[in-house]
Amino acid sequence: MRALDASYVAGFLDGDGSIHFQLVKQQEYRFGFYIRASTSFSQSTSARSGLEAIHGLIGGGYLRDRGTGMSDLVITSRPLLLDLLFAVQPYVIFKREHVRRALELLPRLERLKEAEQFLQLAREVDAFATLNYSKTKRISAVDVERYLRSKGVLCPCNDFLACYSEGMASK
């Protein structure tokens, strides 16, 4: 993306955009949940052509009309999100911390093998949510931890063994 386009998109993101990470329950996934990353741009449906132009600049995502007079351009592809956020990073002002944290989180979402790693990321998703003004966050890291413990993937004995082995290693 050209610098001029990236700076325009950064300004739009600062004003009418958002970056979200959500915990989504999905029984088929290894840890019973997955982390959905998304960036969205909102605008009046009467000005949807502006979102279409941004869609062309970004090179992906999807447009949706909410039915409330508002439309959104939503990007959920992780590689596209990384490219987009990297491009706008030098230009954002209000969402600087959002972009910084998102660029740290996104690469770590791939190939999670350990339940403890997933739970740590779920906690970071909760911390990221404090940057936004959402009132609809329903699933938290506590729910993930409860689920993992119920499946025997996490248990107090694992916590004890991890702490005990760390304590022994430091002696």
N, C-alpha and C positions, 0 to 999 in steps of 0.2 A: 504494500500500500504506500502510495506517495506520502511524503511528510505533510503536505497541505491537506490531503484527505484524512490522514490520521489525526491531525489537529482538529479538523471539523468534527469527526466522529467522537473524539475525546470531549469536546465541548457539549455535544449532544448527550453523551453518556453522563457527564457531570450534571446536566440539567434534567433530562427526561429518560435516563437509563438506570439500570440496576444490575448488580452482580449478586448472584445467589448460589449458595450451596445448600442442598436439601438432603436429608436422610429419607429414603423411600423404602417402605417395607416391600420385600419381594422374596417370598419363600424359596423360590428356585435358586437364588443366589447363595453362595457359600456361607455367608454370614447372616443370611435372612434379611438383609438390607443392602442397598447400594447408595452411593453418593452421587446425586445429580448436580452437575454444575451448569449454570446458565447465565447468560447476559441478555437483557432485553432492553428494547427502546420502545417507548410509548408515545403515541401521538393521536390526535383527533382523527377519526376515520375520514373526515372531510379533507384531511391533509395526508392521507395514506401514501400519496405519490412520493412524499419526502422519505418515508420509510422504504419504499421501493428503490429509491435512489441509493440509500444507505445499504440496502441489501445488495445492490450491484457493486458498491465499493468494497464491501466485506467479502463478497463472493460466496455467501451461504446463509444458512438459517432459514426460518420460515416465517411467513406473515400470517397473522390471525386477526380477525375482527371479533372483538369481545361481545358485540351486540348491545353495547352500552354507549355507543358513539365514540369508542376508543378502539385503536388498533395497536398491535404490538409486532415488532420484529424480534424473534427469539432465536438465540444461538445456543445449541447444546453440544455440538461437536467439540470434543476436548482439543483436538489439534487446531481447529479453527479458533476456539477461544484463546488458546495460547498465542497464536499469531496475532489475533486482534488486540489482546491485552498488552502484548509486547509492543505493538505498533503505537498504541495510544499512551503508553506509560509516560513518555516524556512530557505529555501535554495535559494530562488530567490535573485538576486542582482539588475539587471537592471529593473525588473518589480515589485519591492517590493511595490511601491506606487499603482500600478495597482491592485495587489493582495489585499492589505489592503483595498482599496476603494471598490473593488468588493465584498469582504467578508462583508462589511457594507451594500452595496446595495442589494445584492441577497435576504436576508431574508425579506426585506421590500417590495419585489415585490408581495408577496402573499396577497390575500384578501384585496385589496385596496377598500375602500367603498366610500371615499370622493373625489370629483373632485380636491379639493385643494391639497390633499395628492398626487394624481397622477401628478398634475402639478409640485409640488415640486420635485418629483422624476424625472420628465422629465428635470427639470433644473439641477439636479445632473448628469443625463445622459449627458447633454451638457458639464458640467464641466469635466466629465470623458473623454469625447472625446478629450479634450485638451492634455491628456497624450499620445495620439496616433498620428501617422503621416498621418492619412487618409485624402484624398482630396475629398472623395465621400459622405460625410455626407450631406444628403438632407433635412431631417426633423429635426426640432429643437423644443424646448419647446415653442417658439413663435407660431409655427404652432398649437401646442396642445392648447395653451391658446386661440388663435383665434377661433379654432373649438369649444372649450367648451363655449366660450362667445356667439358664433353664435347659439348654441343650448340652451342658457339660463341657462346653468348649473353654469356658472360663470358670474357674472355681477357686474358693479360698485357698485350697491346697496348692494350686499353681502359683498364686500370689506369694504364699509362704515359701515355697521352694525357690522361687525367683529371688526373693529377698534374702533367704538363707544362703543361697549360693553366692550372691553378691557380697554378703557379709563375710563369708569364708574366704572369698577371693581377695578381699582387702586386708586380710590378716597376714 
